[in-house]
């Protein structure tokens, strides 16, 4: 890969979000005068769309198939959402590139712009993330947390579908009534546009929502801002950015990982697309997650940002119902951020995080977990 112009095969999942993310890496490498081909690979997580991710048995459901193709030599590299990548490394495979990070926080998406604190008592909020569910309950124990799976656009469609379908039905019924009362001079049509005109003004995702069948009517859903932004939906939905101090993001959220075999290819990728501050921040987050343990089944939020010569780091570990937690913030020195992150995590373990995580692991082992792993929080974001 060291020769300019050499053909380069870059693996990606086939979802809209995954392809958009891979395209940013493709563009960065193409800018270096390389011919880059995107290759779609179906993963275990893609095939099992209607089951909660804990039923897959282990983390990495959206990662392994891609990385196996890299190891076998079919691909030169693969693009992943960083938070999908297990903290346990694979022999001979490295995270070769960590591009500049996107937004790292969560957003509350509602049909009408309602804020989190204004949600009605007992509101149904959709998420299949252990972390998000626990944090929501810690702030609002009255909420009903309901499972929500699918790619980012699918999740938004599930939120919008009941309201849009009800509006479509009202308009259709009104037009039917207008035809029946065509001779009634006193009848007043309640809308200023026909149903067809109304439909034409809907966004693409709203139109798709008119045809989606849903089992649960959500008052709100929680998603990663980066996922919505990357597929161009942020300007088509009503949302509120959630305070990252109250809703600490998942380790690696908003960041991408480009994996490759250790060697010249990896070194070239790093030199061309790596963003050092982002790599430092996600290294801190993933080191803390790895040291805490239980990352696939425990509600853990870790967020780090490089601020000069320190890495400002926030951690929140909760019980699944949000009633117990161990949290902390600390400025870690950049020059020894991996070891400082491990020390911080060990202190949190001693303060009670270990017990919370052990309980979560036991619950998952007993088949009691009702939410998915952090790695699948956004179907790939």
C-alpha positions as CSV (number, residue, x, y, z in Angstrom):
1,X,0.0,0.0,0.0
2,X,3.0,2.3,0.2
3,X,2.8,3.0,-3.6
4,X,0.6,5.9,-4.6
5,X,-2.3,4.8,-6.9
6,X,-2.4,1.3,-5.6
7,X,-5.9,-0.3,-5.5
8,X,-7.2,-0.5,-1.9
9,X,-10.1,-2.7,-0.7
10,X,-11.9,-1.2,2.2
11,X,-14.6,-3.3,4.0
12,X,-17.8,-2.0,5.4
13,X,-21.2,-3.2,6.6
14,X,-24.1,-2.5,4.1
15,X,-26.2,-0.2,6.3
16,X,-26.6,3.4,5.2
17,X,-24.7,4.6,8.3
18,X,-21.9,2.1,7.8
19,X,-21.5,3.1,4.1
20,X,-21.5,6.8,4.9
21,X,-18.8,6.3,7.6
22,X,-16.7,4.1,5.3
23,X,-17.1,6.7,2.5
24,X,-15.4,9.4,4.7
25,X,-12.4,7.1,5.1
26,X,-12.5,6.3,1.4
27,X,-12.5,10.0,0.6
28,X,-9.5,10.6,2.9
29,X,-7.5,7.9,1.3
30,X,-8.5,8.9,-2.2
31,X,-7.3,12.4,-1.5
32,X,-3.9,10.7,-1.1
33,X,-4.2,9.6,-4.7
34,X,-5.2,6.0,-4.0
35,X,-7.9,4.0,-5.8
36,X,-10.2,2.9,-2.9
37,X,-13.0,0.3,-3.4
38,X,-15.7,-0.2,-0.8
39,X,-16.6,-3.8,-0.3
40,X,-19.9,-4.6,1.6
41,X,-19.7,-7.5,4.0
42,X,-22.8,-9.0,5.9
43,X,-22.1,-9.5,9.6
44,X,-23.9,-11.6,12.2
45,X,-25.5,-8.5,13.7
46,X,-26.9,-7.6,10.3
47,X,-28.5,-11.1,9.8
48,X,-30.2,-11.2,13.2
49,X,-32.2,-8.0,13.1
50,X,-35.2,-8.9,15.3
51,X,-33.4,-10.4,18.3
52,X,-31.7,-8.5,21.1
53,X,-27.9,-8.6,20.7
54,X,-27.2,-10.5,24.0
55,X,-28.8,-13.5,22.2
56,X,-25.8,-13.5,19.9
57,X,-23.6,-14.8,22.7
58,X,-20.7,-12.3,22.6
59,X,-19.7,-8.9,21.6
60,X,-18.3,-8.0,18.1
61,X,-21.4,-9.1,16.2
62,X,-20.9,-6.2,13.8
63,X,-17.1,-6.5,13.6
64,X,-15.9,-10.1,13.3
65,X,-17.0,-10.9,9.7
66,X,-15.2,-7.8,8.4
67,X,-12.0,-8.4,10.4
68,X,-11.9,-12.0,9.3
69,X,-11.9,-10.9,5.7
70,X,-8.9,-8.6,6.5
71,X,-7.1,-11.4,8.2
72,X,-7.7,-13.7,5.3
73,X,-6.3,-11.1,2.9
74,X,-9.6,-10.4,1.0
75,X,-9.6,-6.9,2.3
76,X,-6.9,-4.4,3.1
77,X,-8.7,-2.8,5.9
78,X,-12.2,-2.5,7.5
79,X,-14.1,0.5,8.9
80,X,-16.1,0.1,12.1
81,X,-17.8,2.3,14.6
82,X,-15.3,2.5,17.4
83,X,-17.8,1.5,20.1
84,X,-18.6,-1.7,18.2
85,X,-15.0,-2.9,18.4
86,X,-14.3,-5.2,21.4
87,X,-11.5,-4.0,23.7
88,X,-9.9,-7.4,23.5
89,X,-7.5,-7.3,20.5
90,X,-7.2,-9.8,17.7
91,X,-3.7,-11.3,17.1
92,X,-1.9,-9.5,14.2
93,X,-4.8,-7.0,13.7
94,X,-4.6,-3.4,14.9
95,X,-6.6,-0.3,14.9
96,X,-4.6,1.4,12.2
97,X,-6.5,4.6,11.9
98,X,-8.7,6.7,14.1
99,X,-10.1,9.7,12.1
100,X,-11.2,12.9,13.7
101,X,-14.2,12.3,15.9
102,X,-17.8,13.3,15.2
103,X,-20.3,14.4,17.9
104,X,-19.9,12.1,20.8
105,X,-23.1,12.7,22.7
106,X,-26.7,11.3,22.8
107,X,-29.8,13.1,21.6
108,X,-33.5,12.7,22.6
109,X,-35.6,12.5,19.5
110,X,-39.4,13.1,19.7
111,X,-42.1,13.6,17.1
112,X,-42.9,17.2,18.3
113,X,-39.7,18.5,20.0
114,X,-40.6,17.7,23.6
115,X,-37.6,18.0,25.9
116,X,-36.4,15.2,28.3
117,X,-37.6,17.0,31.4
118,X,-40.9,17.8,29.8
119,X,-41.8,14.2,28.8
120,X,-45.1,13.2,30.5
121,X,-45.0,10.9,33.5
122,X,-44.7,7.3,32.4
123,X,-43.6,8.2,28.9
124,X,-42.3,5.4,26.8
125,X,-38.7,5.9,25.6
126,X,-37.1,3.6,23.1
127,X,-33.5,2.3,23.4
128,X,-31.9,-1.1,23.5
129,X,-28.8,0.2,25.2
130,X,-28.1,-0.9,28.8
131,X,-26.3,2.4,29.4
132,X,-29.0,4.6,28.0
133,X,-31.7,2.8,29.8
134,X,-30.0,3.0,33.2
135,X,-29.1,6.6,32.8
136,X,-32.7,7.5,31.7
137,X,-34.1,5.7,34.7
138,X,-31.6,7.3,37.1
139,X,-32.8,10.7,36.0
140,X,-36.5,9.8,35.5
141,X,-37.6,6.6,37.4
142,X,-41.1,7.1,36.1
143,X,-40.2,6.4,32.5
144,X,-41.0,3.2,30.6
145,X,-37.9,2.0,28.8
146,X,-38.9,-0.1,25.7
147,X,-36.6,-2.1,23.4
148,X,-35.7,-0.5,20.1
149,X,-33.6,-2.2,17.4
150,X,-32.7,-1.6,13.8
151,X,-30.5,0.8,11.9
152,X,-30.7,4.5,12.7
153,X,-33.2,5.4,10.0
154,X,-35.4,2.4,11.0
155,X,-35.5,3.6,14.6
156,X,-36.6,7.0,13.6
157,X,-39.3,5.6,11.3
158,X,-40.6,3.5,14.3
159,X,-40.8,6.7,16.3
160,X,-42.6,8.7,13.6
161,X,-44.9,6.0,12.2
162,X,-47.9,6.1,14.7
163,X,-48.3,9.9,14.5
164,X,-47.8,10.2,10.7
165,X,-50.1,7.2,10.0
166,X,-52.8,8.6,12.3
167,X,-52.5,12.0,10.4
168,X,-52.8,10.2,7.1
169,X,-55.8,8.4,8.2
170,X,-57.5,11.6,9.4
171,X,-56.8,13.3,6.1
172,X,-58.0,10.3,4.1
173,X,-61.2,10.2,6.1
174,X,-61.8,13.9,5.7
175,X,-61.5,13.6,1.9
176,X,-63.9,10.7,1.9
177,X,-66.3,12.8,3.9
178,X,-65.9,15.8,1.6
179,X,-66.9,13.6,-1.4
180,X,-69.9,12.4,0.5
181,X,-71.0,15.9,1.4
182,X,-70.2,17.5,-1.9
183,X,-73.7,18.9,-2.1
184,X,-73.7,20.2,1.5
185,X,-73.0,23.9,1.2
186,X,-72.4,24.2,5.0
187,X,-69.6,21.5,5.0
188,X,-66.1,22.9,5.6
189,X,-63.0,20.8,4.7
190,X,-60.7,21.0,7.7
191,X,-57.4,21.0,5.7
192,X,-55.8,23.5,3.4
193,X,-54.2,20.8,1.2
194,X,-55.2,17.5,-0.2
195,X,-53.8,14.3,1.2
196,X,-51.6,13.9,-1.9
197,X,-50.2,17.4,-1.5
198,X,-49.5,16.8,2.2
199,X,-47.7,13.5,1.4
200,X,-45.6,15.2,-1.3
201,X,-44.3,17.7,1.4
202,X,-43.2,14.9,3.7
203,X,-39.5,14.1,4.0
204,X,-38.3,10.8,2.7
205,X,-38.1,9.2,6.2
206,X,-41.6,10.5,7.0
207,X,-42.9,8.9,3.8
208,X,-41.3,5.6,4.7
209,X,-42.8,5.8,8.2
210,X,-46.3,5.8,6.7
211,X,-45.7,2.2,5.6
212,X,-43.9,0.9,8.7
213,X,-45.6,-1.5,11.0
214,X,-44.7,-1.0,14.7
215,X,-45.7,-2.8,17.9
216,X,-44.7,0.0,20.3
217,X,-45.7,3.6,20.3
218,X,-42.7,5.6,21.6
219,X,-42.9,9.1,23.1
220,X,-39.2,9.5,22.4
221,X,-36.1,7.6,21.5
222,X,-32.5,8.1,22.3
223,X,-29.8,7.9,19.6
224,X,-26.2,8.9,19.1
225,X,-26.0,12.4,17.5
226,X,-23.2,11.2,15.3
227,X,-25.3,8.5,13.6
228,X,-28.1,10.9,12.8
229,X,-25.7,13.5,11.5
230,X,-23.8,11.1,9.3
231,X,-26.8,9.9,7.5
232,X,-28.3,13.4,7.1
233,X,-31.3,13.0,9.4
234,X,-30.3,15.5,12.1
235,X,-32.1,18.3,10.2
236,X,-35.2,16.2,9.6
237,X,-36.1,15.3,13.2
238,X,-37.0,17.2,16.4
239,X,-34.2,16.5,18.9
240,X,-32.6,17.7,22.2
241,X,-28.9,17.2,22.9
242,X,-28.7,15.4,26.2
243,X,-26.3,16.8,28.8
244,X,-23.2,14.6,28.7
245,X,-22.7,15.2,32.4
246,X,-26.0,13.5,33.1
247,X,-25.9,11.1,30.1
248,X,-22.2,10.1,29.8
249,X,-21.7,8.6,26.3
250,X,-20.5,5.1,25.5
251,X,-16.7,4.6,25.2
252,X,-15.7,5.4,21.6
253,X,-19.1,7.0,20.6
254,X,-18.8,9.2,17.6
255,X,-15.4,7.8,16.6
256,X,-14.4,5.4,13.8
257,X,-11.8,2.6,13.8
258,X,-10.0,1.4,10.7
259,X,-8.6,-2.0,11.3
260,X,-5.7,-3.6,9.3
261,X,-3.0,-6.2,9.7
262,X,-0.1,-5.0,11.7
263,X,2.6,-3.8,9.3
264,X,3.1,-1.5,6.4
265,X,-0.5,-1.1,5.5
266,X,-1.4,-0.1,9.1
267,X,1.4,2.3,9.3
268,X,0.4,4.0,6.1
269,X,-3.2,4.3,7.2
270,X,-2.2,5.8,10.5
271,X,0.1,8.4,8.8
272,X,-2.6,9.5,6.4
273,X,-5.9,9.6,8.4
274,X,-5.1,9.3,12.1
275,X,-6.2,12.1,14.4
276,X,-4.0,12.0,17.5
277,X,-6.4,13.8,20.0
278,X,-9.2,11.4,19.0
279,X,-6.9,8.4,19.4
280,X,-5.8,9.6,22.8
281,X,-9.4,10.2,24.0
282,X,-10.7,6.8,22.8
283,X,-7.7,5.0,24.2
284,X,-8.6,6.4,27.6
285,X,-12.2,5.4,27.2
286,X,-11.5,1.9,26.0
287,X,-8.7,1.4,28.6
288,X,-11.2,2.3,31.4
289,X,-13.9,0.1,29.9
290,X,-11.4,-2.8,29.6
291,X,-10.2,-2.3,33.2
292,X,-13.7,-2.1,34.6
293,X,-14.7,-5.3,32.7
294,X,-18.3,-6.3,31.9
295,X,-18.4,-3.9,29.0
296,X,-20.9,-6.0,27.0
297,X,-23.5,-6.4,29.8
298,X,-23.0,-3.5,32.2
299,X,-24.4,0.1,32.0
300,X,-21.1,2.0,31.6
301,X,-20.6,5.5,30.2
302,X,-17.0,6.8,29.7
303,X,-16.2,10.0,27.9
304,X,-12.8,11.7,27.4
305,X,-11.7,14.9,25.7
306,X,-8.1,16.2,25.3
307,X,-7.7,19.6,26.8
308,X,-4.2,20.8,26.4
309,X,-1.9,18.5,28.4
310,X,-4.7,16.7,30.2
311,X,-7.5,14.3,29.1
312,X,-10.8,15.4,30.9
313,X,-12.5,12.1,31.7
314,X,-16.0,11.3,33.0
315,X,-17.2,7.8,34.0
316,X,-20.6,6.6,35.2
317,X,-21.3,3.0,36.1
318,X,-24.9,2.1,37.1
319,X,-27.1,-0.7,38.0
320,X,-29.5,-1.7,35.3
321,X,-32.5,0.0,37.0
322,X,-30.5,3.2,37.5
323,X,-30.9,3.1,41.3
324,X,-27.2,2.7,42.1
325,X,-24.2,4.2,40.6
326,X,-20.5,4.9,40.9
327,X,-19.3,8.0,39.0
328,X,-16.3,10.2,38.8
329,X,-14.4,12.8,36.7
330,X,-10.7,13.4,36.5
331,X,-8.1,15.2,34.4
332,X,-5.6,12.6,33.3
333,X,-2.1,13.6,32.1
334,X,-1.7,13.1,28.3
335,X,1.9,12.0,28.6
336,X,0.8,8.8,30.4
337,X,-2.9,8.5,29.6
338,X,-3.1,4.7,29.3
339,X,-1.6,4.0,32.7
340,X,-3.6,6.9,34.3
341,X,-6.8,5.6,32.8
342,X,-6.1,2.2,34.3
343,X,-5.5,3.7,37.7
344,X,-8.7,5.7,37.5
345,X,-10.7,2.6,36.6
346,X,-9.2,0.6,39.4
347,X,-10.2,3.3,41.9
348,X,-13.7,3.2,40.6
349,X,-13.8,-0.5,40.9
350,X,-12.7,-0.2,44.6
351,X,-15.4,2.4,45.2
352,X,-18.1,-0.1,44.2
353,X,-18.1,-0.2,40.4
354,X,-16.9,-3.8,40.5
355,X,-19.9,-5.0,42.5
356,X,-22.3,-3.2,40.1
357,X,-20.6,-4.8,37.1
358,X,-20.6,-8.3,38.7
359,X,-24.3,-8.0,39.3
360,X,-24.9,-7.1,35.7
361,X,-22.8,-10.0,34.5
362,X,-24.7,-12.4,36.7
363,X,-28.0,-11.1,35.5
364,X,-26.9,-11.5,31.9
365,X,-25.6,-15.0,32.6
366,X,-29.0,-15.9,34.1
367,X,-30.8,-14.7,31.0
368,X,-32.4,-11.8,32.7
369,X,-30.9,-9.0,30.6
370,X,-33.5,-7.2,28.6
371,X,-31.2,-4.8,26.7
372,X,-28.4,-5.0,24.2
373,X,-24.7,-4.4,24.7
374,X,-23.2,-1.0,24.4
375,X,-21.5,-2.1,21.2
376,X,-24.9,-2.3,19.4
377,X,-26.3,0.9,20.7
378,X,-27.0,2.3,17.3
379,X,-26.9,-0.6,15.0
380,X,-23.4,0.4,14.0
381,X,-23.0,3.9,15.5
